[in-house]
């Protein structure tokens, strides 16, 4: 991804600024996320029991889908010249719309909604983020994601 300056980024307001590669959400990833977060509900870790649910198999945690936004954004969004760091500020809106079945592939799509100066070298970026599921029209999640960029 090419580097751009902050004014070039600001000029991209209202536009899609990147689409990530596909990320595999296999049972190993789901099970490891369950272990780390101590959320080992059977719909995530027990394929046999999960097969009898309306999902028909295990599904990723909603928060696993949310956590993939970070590597997806690193993969897709332009880097800013002079950027020292960026920190997650949170979400104005976050909706988990569609479950991600084990074995699915997902990717992030990012649209710049706003870029506001908060000081001489600090900017608040508002991104409309969507996590798409390969082959399925309805996305896994939609979010209004806030990040602070330090130049």
N, CA and C of each residue as an Amber inpcrd file, in Angstrom:
protein
   453
   0.8540000  -1.1750000   0.0000000   0.0000000   0.0000000   0.0000000
   0.9020000   1.2410000   0.0000000   0.5940000   2.1500000  -0.8420000
   1.3830000   3.3820000  -0.9550000   1.1460000   4.2980000   0.2390000
   2.1420000   5.1240000   0.5160000   1.9920000   6.1380000   1.5520000
   1.3540000   7.3770000   0.9370000   0.4650000   7.9980000   1.7200000
  -0.1590000   9.2530000   1.2950000  -0.0520000  10.2550000   2.4340000
  -0.1730000  11.5300000   2.1110000  -0.1450000  12.5250000   3.1890000
  -1.5580000  12.7190000   3.7310000  -1.6490000  13.3870000   4.8560000
  -2.9300000  13.5420000   5.5510000  -3.9360000  14.3200000   4.7130000
  -3.4870000  15.2910000   3.9110000  -4.4050000  16.0490000   3.0590000
  -4.9850000  15.1800000   1.9490000  -4.1860000  14.2660000   1.4320000
  -4.6790000  13.3250000   0.4140000  -5.7300000  12.4060000   1.0320000
  -5.4600000  11.9420000   2.2540000  -6.4490000  11.1200000   2.9480000
  -7.7370000  11.9010000   3.1530000  -7.6390000  13.1290000   3.6190000
  -8.8260000  13.9570000   3.8560000  -9.6520000  14.1160000   2.5680000
  -8.9640000  14.2540000   1.4280000  -9.6490000  14.3950000   0.1360000
 -10.4040000  13.1240000  -0.2530000 -10.1160000  12.0090000   0.4090000
 -10.7850000  10.7380000   0.1170000 -12.0680000  10.5510000   0.9310000
 -12.4530000  11.5630000   1.7060000 -13.6660000  11.4700000   2.5140000
 -14.8500000  11.1300000   1.6150000 -15.6230000  10.1490000   2.0710000
 -16.7800000   9.6870000   1.3090000 -16.4630000   8.5690000   0.3330000
 -15.1910000   8.1860000   0.2480000 -14.7700000   7.1570000  -0.7080000
 -14.2860000   5.8980000   0.0050000 -14.3540000   4.7960000  -0.7150000
 -13.7540000   3.5670000  -0.2290000 -12.2370000   3.7420000  -0.2700000
 -11.5810000   3.4180000   0.8510000 -10.1320000   3.6000000   0.9100000
  -9.3750000   2.2780000   0.9510000 -10.0790000   1.1780000   0.9200000
  -9.3770000  -0.0920000   0.8700000 -10.2600000  -1.2940000   1.1010000
  -9.8170000  -2.4230000   0.5300000 -10.4450000  -3.7300000   0.7150000
  -9.3230000  -4.7050000   1.0320000  -9.4780000  -5.4530000   2.0960000
  -8.4200000  -6.3810000   2.5130000  -8.4450000  -7.6650000   1.6950000
  -7.4190000  -8.4570000   1.9180000  -7.4180000  -9.8170000   1.3710000
  -8.4250000 -10.6490000   2.1750000  -8.6840000 -11.8510000   1.7250000
  -9.5720000 -12.7650000   2.4480000  -8.8220000 -13.4000000   3.6190000
  -9.5050000 -13.5310000   4.7540000  -8.9680000 -14.1780000   5.9480000
  -9.7830000 -15.4450000   6.2210000  -9.0890000 -16.5390000   6.4220000
  -9.7330000 -17.8220000   6.7210000 -10.1860000 -17.8350000   8.1800000
 -11.4330000 -18.2240000   8.4030000 -11.9600000 -18.3750000   9.7600000
 -12.2650000 -19.8620000   9.9340000 -11.2100000 -20.6190000  10.2300000
 -11.3660000 -22.0610000  10.3860000 -11.6000000 -22.4140000  11.8500000
 -11.8550000 -23.6880000  12.1030000 -12.1510000 -24.1140000  13.4660000
 -10.9760000 -23.8860000  14.4030000  -9.7620000 -24.0210000  13.9070000
  -8.5890000 -23.7880000  14.7610000  -8.5560000 -22.3420000  15.2540000
  -8.8420000 -21.3940000  14.3740000  -8.8550000 -19.9720000  14.7680000
  -9.9730000 -19.7220000  15.7790000 -11.1400000 -20.2680000  15.5080000
 -12.2850000 -20.0810000  16.4050000 -11.9820000 -20.6850000  17.7810000
 -11.4460000 -21.8910000  17.7970000 -11.1430000 -22.5660000  19.0670000
 -10.0720000 -21.8230000  19.8600000  -9.0590000 -21.3060000  19.1760000
  -8.0090000 -20.5420000  19.8650000  -8.5830000 -19.2510000  20.4440000
  -9.4500000 -18.5760000  19.6940000 -10.0970000 -17.3630000  20.1950000
 -10.9430000 -17.7090000  21.4310000 -11.6580000 -18.8290000  21.3720000
 -12.4690000 -19.2720000  22.5170000 -11.5870000 -19.4960000  23.7440000
 -10.4330000 -20.1400000  23.5390000  -9.5320000 -20.4160000  24.6450000
  -8.9970000 -19.1230000  25.2560000  -8.5300000 -18.2100000  24.4100000
  -7.9290000 -16.9660000  24.8830000  -8.9560000 -16.0840000  25.5960000
 -10.1730000 -16.0380000  25.0890000 -11.1970000 -15.1560000  25.6650000
 -12.0520000 -15.8420000  26.7300000 -11.8150000 -17.1380000  26.9220000
 -12.5800000 -17.9300000  27.8860000 -14.0690000 -17.9430000  27.5710000
 -14.3930000 -17.9020000  26.2850000 -15.7790000 -18.0130000  25.8150000
 -15.8590000 -19.2910000  24.9900000 -16.0560000 -20.4050000  25.6810000
 -16.0440000 -21.6970000  25.0220000 -17.4460000 -22.2730000  24.8910000
 -18.4050000 -21.3990000  24.5810000 -19.7740000 -21.8440000  24.3360000
 -19.7650000 -22.8840000  23.2090000 -20.5990000 -23.8990000  23.3280000
 -20.5650000 -25.0200000  22.4000000 -20.7630000 -24.6190000  20.9410000
 -21.4740000 -23.5350000  20.6760000 -21.6900000 -23.1470000  19.2750000
 -20.3850000 -22.7290000  18.5950000 -19.3620000 -22.4810000  19.3820000
 -18.0530000 -22.1150000  18.8510000 -17.0760000 -23.2940000  18.8050000
 -17.1820000 -24.2110000  19.7570000 -16.1110000 -25.2120000  19.9170000
 -16.5400000 -26.6680000  19.7920000 -17.8060000 -26.9370000  19.6920000
 -18.2700000 -28.3320000  19.6290000 -19.0350000 -28.5610000  18.3190000
 -18.3280000 -28.9840000  17.2660000 -18.9870000 -29.1680000  15.9680000
 -20.1820000 -30.1110000  16.0110000 -20.1100000 -31.1650000  16.8210000
 -21.2240000 -32.1120000  16.9130000 -22.4880000 -31.4660000  17.4570000
 -22.3800000 -30.8250000  18.5810000 -23.5520000 -30.1520000  19.1760000
 -24.0040000 -28.9800000  18.3240000 -23.0510000 -28.2140000  17.7940000
 -23.4040000 -27.0400000  16.9840000 -24.1290000 -27.4430000  15.7070000
 -23.8850000 -28.6500000  15.2080000 -24.5530000 -29.1180000  13.9900000
 -26.0600000 -29.2110000  14.1760000 -26.5080000 -29.3940000  15.4190000
 -27.9430000 -29.5280000  15.6790000 -28.6370000 -28.1710000  15.8750000
 -27.8910000 -27.0830000  15.8040000 -28.4860000 -25.7490000  15.9430000
 -28.9200000 -25.2210000  14.5800000 -29.5550000 -24.0820000  14.5900000
 -29.9680000 -23.4510000  13.3300000 -28.7730000 -23.0150000  12.4880000
 -27.5770000 -22.9330000  13.0920000 -26.3660000 -22.5900000  12.3470000
 -25.8760000 -23.7630000  11.5060000 -26.1620000 -24.9880000  11.9470000
 -25.7310000 -26.1760000  11.2220000 -24.2770000 -26.5360000  11.4380000
 -23.5930000 -25.8340000  12.3100000 -22.1850000 -26.0790000  12.6080000
 -21.6620000 -24.9800000  13.4980000 -20.3860000 -25.0360000  13.7810000
 -19.8080000 -24.0200000  14.6520000 -19.7130000 -22.6800000  13.9320000
 -19.7640000 -21.6170000  14.7310000 -19.6740000 -20.2490000  14.2220000
 -18.6140000 -19.4880000  14.9990000 -18.0340000 -18.5100000  14.3350000
 -17.0600000 -17.6350000  14.9840000 -17.7570000 -16.7370000  15.9930000
 -17.0490000 -16.3730000  17.0250000 -17.5380000 -15.3730000  17.9720000
 -17.7220000 -14.0560000  17.2220000 -18.7260000 -13.2920000  17.5810000
 -18.8790000 -11.9590000  16.9940000 -17.6480000 -11.1050000  17.2600000
 -17.0790000 -11.2460000  18.4610000 -15.8990000 -10.4530000  18.7890000
 -14.6610000 -10.9130000  18.0180000 -14.6420000 -12.1550000  17.5450000
 -13.5590000 -12.5820000  16.6580000 -13.6590000 -11.8090000  15.3410000
 -14.8630000 -11.6990000  14.8140000 -15.0520000 -10.9170000  13.5840000
 -14.6300000  -9.4710000  13.7940000 -14.9870000  -8.9040000  14.9420000
 -14.5900000  -7.5270000  15.2520000 -13.0640000  -7.4260000  15.3460000
 -12.4310000  -8.3810000  16.0120000 -10.9770000  -8.3150000  16.2000000
 -10.2190000  -8.4210000  14.8820000 -10.8040000  -9.0370000  13.8880000
 -10.1450000  -9.1380000  12.5790000 -10.1210000  -7.8090000  11.8410000
 -10.9000000  -6.8220000  12.3110000 -10.8510000  -5.5000000  11.6700000
  -9.4360000  -4.9190000  11.6980000  -8.6900000  -5.1530000  12.7780000
  -7.3310000  -4.5860000  12.8690000  -6.4270000  -5.1120000  11.7570000
  -6.2190000  -6.4410000  11.6310000  -5.3440000  -6.8840000  10.5390000
  -5.9170000  -6.5830000   9.1530000  -7.2290000  -6.5660000   9.0410000
  -7.8330000  -6.2040000   7.7550000  -7.5020000  -4.7630000   7.3930000
  -7.5630000  -3.8770000   8.3820000  -7.2680000  -2.4690000   8.1030000
  -5.7920000  -2.2810000   7.7700000  -4.9020000  -3.0070000   8.4550000
  -3.4730000  -2.9210000   8.1420000  -3.2290000  -3.3610000   6.6990000
  -3.9830000  -4.3450000   6.2780000  -3.8480000  -4.9100000   4.9400000
  -4.3940000  -3.9770000   3.8630000  -5.4390000  -3.2150000   4.1880000
  -6.2060000  -2.5090000   3.1600000  -6.0180000  -1.0000000   3.1120000
  -5.8440000  -0.3810000   4.2460000  -5.8520000   1.0810000   4.2810000
  -4.4860000   1.6680000   3.9460000  -4.4790000   2.8400000   3.3280000
  -3.1970000   3.4850000   3.0210000  -2.4700000   3.8770000   4.3040000
  -1.1420000   3.9170000   4.2220000  -0.3570000   4.4060000   5.3520000
  -0.1440000   5.9080000   5.1630000  -0.0480000   6.6130000   6.2690000
   0.0380000   8.0700000   6.2570000   1.4920000   8.5010000   6.4800000
   1.9850000   9.3520000   5.6020000   3.3440000   9.8850000   5.7500000
   3.4660000  10.5930000   7.0910000   4.5250000  10.2780000   7.8150000
   4.7730000  10.9290000   9.0940000   3.9740000  10.3650000  10.2520000
   3.1610000   9.3520000  10.0100000   2.3500000   8.7940000  11.0990000
   3.2420000   8.1280000  12.1320000   3.0580000   8.5230000  13.3930000
   3.8190000   7.9360000  14.4920000   3.1000000   6.7190000  15.0500000
   1.7800000   6.8250000  15.1210000   0.9740000   5.7010000  15.5980000
  -0.4900000   6.0120000  15.3390000  -1.2880000   4.9810000  15.4840000
  -2.7440000   5.1210000  15.4310000  -3.3040000   4.2740000  16.5680000
  -4.3260000   4.7810000  17.2340000  -4.9260000   4.0370000  18.3370000
  -6.4320000   3.9190000  18.1170000  -6.9290000   2.7850000  18.5280000
  -8.3520000   2.5030000  18.4390000  -9.0830000   3.3740000  19.4610000
 -10.0720000   4.1330000  19.0250000 -10.8440000   4.9910000  19.9150000
 -12.1900000   4.3660000  20.2620000 -12.6330000   3.4160000  19.4330000
 -13.8850000   2.7290000  19.7050000 -14.8210000   2.7520000  18.5080000
 -16.0990000   2.5970000  18.7970000 -17.1150000   2.5230000  17.7560000
 -18.2830000   3.4320000  18.1000000 -18.7890000   4.1500000  17.1000000
 -20.0510000   4.8630000  17.2730000 -21.2160000   3.9040000  17.0850000
 -20.9910000   2.9030000  16.2470000 -22.0270000   1.9200000  15.9510000
 -21.3180000   0.6160000  15.6110000 -21.8700000  -0.4900000  16.0950000
 -21.3410000  -1.8050000  15.7650000 -22.5040000  -2.7780000  15.7470000
 -22.6880000  -3.4290000  14.6140000 -23.7570000  -4.4120000  14.4880000
 -23.1770000  -5.7230000  13.9630000 -23.4700000  -6.8000000  14.6810000
 -23.0930000  -8.1460000  14.2480000 -24.3040000  -8.7000000  13.5020000
 -24.2330000  -8.6860000  12.1890000 -25.4060000  -8.9170000  11.3430000
 -25.6060000 -10.3800000  10.9750000 -24.5240000 -11.0820000  10.6620000
 -24.6280000 -12.4240000  10.1230000 -23.5210000 -13.2860000  10.7210000
 -23.8510000 -14.5000000  11.2000000 -22.8080000 -15.3400000  11.7730000
 -21.8100000 -15.8020000  10.7070000 -20.5710000 -15.9820000  11.1430000
 -19.5090000 -16.4820000  10.2750000 -19.3190000 -17.9610000  10.6150000
 -19.6890000 -18.8290000   9.6800000 -19.5580000 -20.2660000   9.8950000
 -18.0970000 -20.6850000   9.8120000 -17.7410000 -21.6670000  10.6000000
 -16.3910000 -22.2250000  10.5380000 -16.0990000 -22.6650000   9.1050000
 -14.9000000 -22.3100000   8.6350000 -14.5060000 -22.6300000   7.2700000
 -14.7570000 -21.5090000   6.2800000 -15.3920000 -20.4420000   6.7390000
 -15.6640000 -19.2940000   5.8670000 -14.4210000 -18.4380000   5.6940000
 -14.4750000 -17.5940000   4.6720000 -13.4450000 -16.5710000   4.4870000
 -14.1300000 -15.2160000   4.5730000 -13.4470000 -14.2730000   5.2250000
 -13.9900000 -12.9300000   5.4090000 -12.9600000 -11.8980000   4.9640000
 -13.4570000 -10.7150000   4.6120000 -12.5530000  -9.6090000   4.2880000
 -13.1880000  -8.3060000   4.7410000 -12.3400000  -7.2900000   4.9050000
 -12.8060000  -5.9800000   5.3340000 -12.8840000  -5.0110000   4.1750000
 -13.8920000  -4.1740000   4.2210000 -14.0870000  -3.0980000   3.2470000
 -14.2120000  -1.8080000   4.0590000 -13.4270000  -0.7870000   3.6930000
 -13.3180000   0.4180000   4.5010000 -13.6180000   1.6630000   3.6780000
 -14.4970000   2.5070000   4.2290000 -14.8780000   3.7700000   3.5830000
 -14.6170000   4.8900000   4.5860000 -13.8790000   5.9120000   4.1620000
 -13.5880000   7.0460000   5.0320000 -14.8090000   7.9510000   5.1110000
 -15.3650000   8.0920000   6.2970000 -16.5480000   8.9330000   6.4990000
 -16.1760000  10.3320000   6.9700000 -15.0960000  10.4330000   7.7560000
 -14.7200000  11.7440000   8.2790000 -13.2750000  11.7020000   8.7600000
 -12.5990000  12.8220000   8.6270000 -11.2480000  13.0010000   9.1650000
 -11.1960000  14.4040000   9.7410000 -11.0580000  14.4940000  11.0660000
 -11.1220000  15.7640000  11.7650000  -9.8440000  16.0000000  12.5540000
  -9.2730000  17.1880000  12.4090000  -8.0970000  17.5540000  13.2020000
  -8.5250000  17.7420000  14.6540000  -7.7280000  17.1840000  15.5620000
  -7.9650000  17.3410000  17.0000000  -6.8440000  18.1290000  17.6460000
  -5.9170000  18.5660000  16.8530000  -4.7440000  19.2990000  17.3100000
  -3.7910000  19.4190000  16.1430000  -2.6080000  19.9680000  16.3920000
  -1.6470000  20.1970000  15.3100000  -1.1990000  18.8990000  14.6500000
  -1.1310000  17.8150000  15.4010000  -0.6080000  16.5640000  14.8520000
  -1.4610000  15.3570000  15.2440000  -2.7650000  15.5900000  15.4580000
  -3.6600000  14.5190000  15.8900000  -4.9600000  14.6200000  15.1070000
  -5.4350000  13.4900000  14.5910000  -6.6440000  13.4530000  13.7610000
  -7.5460000  12.3130000  14.1960000  -8.8540000  12.5750000  14.1670000
  -9.8450000  11.5380000  14.4270000 -10.3790000  11.0790000  13.0780000
 -10.2410000   9.7800000  12.8240000 -10.7240000   9.1970000  11.5820000
 -11.9520000   8.3420000  11.8890000 -13.0170000   8.5680000  11.1170000
 -14.2440000   7.7630000  11.2470000 -14.3840000   6.9460000   9.9760000
 -14.3700000   5.6300000  10.1550000 -14.4170000   4.6890000   9.0500000
 -15.7110000   3.8890000   9.0990000 -16.3710000   3.7700000   7.9580000
 -17.4750000   2.8230000   7.8160000 -16.8180000   1.4940000   7.4340000
 -16.8390000   0.5360000   8.3510000 -16.1820000  -0.7560000   8.1390000
 -17.2210000  -1.8440000   7.9650000 -16.9830000  -2.6940000   6.9800000
 -17.8520000  -3.8350000   6.7200000 -16.9900000  -5.0770000   6.6460000
 -17.4110000  -6.1380000   7.3190000 -16.7520000  -7.4350000   7.1640000
 -17.6760000  -8.2970000   6.3230000 -17.1880000  -8.6360000   5.1320000
 -17.9510000  -9.4440000   4.1880000 -17.5890000 -10.9150000   4.3610000
 -18.5660000 -11.7770000   4.0860000 -18.3560000 -13.2240000   4.0900000
 -18.3630000 -13.6800000   2.6330000 -17.3270000 -14.3690000   2.2290000
 -17.2100000 -14.7940000   0.8270000 -18.4370000 -15.6160000   0.4050000
 -19.0480000 -15.2040000  -0.7100000 -20.1710000 -15.9350000  -1.2740000
 -21.5190000 -15.6550000  -0.6360000 -21.5660000 -14.7240000   0.3260000
 -22.8140000 -14.4190000   1.0260000 -23.0660000 -12.9150000   0.9260000
 -24.2730000 -12.5480000   0.5130000 -24.5870000 -11.1260000   0.2960000
 -24.6280000 -10.3340000   1.6070000 -25.1630000 -10.9230000   2.6530000
 -25.3290000 -10.2330000   3.9350000 -24.0050000 -10.2570000   4.7070000
 -23.4730000  -9.0950000   5.0960000 -22.1610000  -9.0660000   5.7660000
 -22.2120000  -9.6150000   7.1840000 -21.0340000  -9.9370000   7.6910000
 -20.9010000 -10.3910000   9.0770000 -21.1300000  -9.2340000  10.0420000
 -20.5700000  -8.0670000   9.6940000 -20.7470000  -6.9200000  10.5770000
 -20.6030000  -5.6140000   9.8190000 -21.1730000  -4.5810000  10.4170000
 -21.0430000  -3.1960000   9.9490000 -20.6980000  -2.3680000  11.1830000
 -19.7870000  -1.4230000  10.9970000 -19.3600000  -0.6100000  12.1380000
 -18.9610000   0.7860000  11.6990000 -19.1830000   1.7430000  12.5840000
 -18.6270000   3.0870000  12.4570000 -17.4590000   3.1090000  13.4410000
 -16.2580000   2.9820000  12.9070000 -15.0470000   2.7490000  13.6910000
 -14.2480000   4.0390000  13.8020000 -13.8190000   4.3780000  15.0100000
 -13.0660000   5.6000000  15.2790000 -11.6200000   5.2620000  15.6290000
 -10.7150000   5.9660000  14.9620000  -9.2760000   5.7840000  15.1920000
  -8.6350000   7.1620000  15.3170000  -7.6980000   7.2980000  16.2430000
  -6.9300000   8.5370000  16.3490000  -5.5720000   8.3040000  15.7000000
  -5.2190000   9.1960000  14.7710000  -3.9400000   9.1390000  14.0740000
  -3.0430000  10.2320000  14.6320000  -1.8090000   9.8660000  14.9630000
  -0.8210000  10.8170000  15.4510000   0.2440000  10.9900000  14.3870000
   0.4830000  12.2410000  13.9590000   1.4660000  12.5560000  12.9450000
   2.6850000  13.1750000  13.6240000
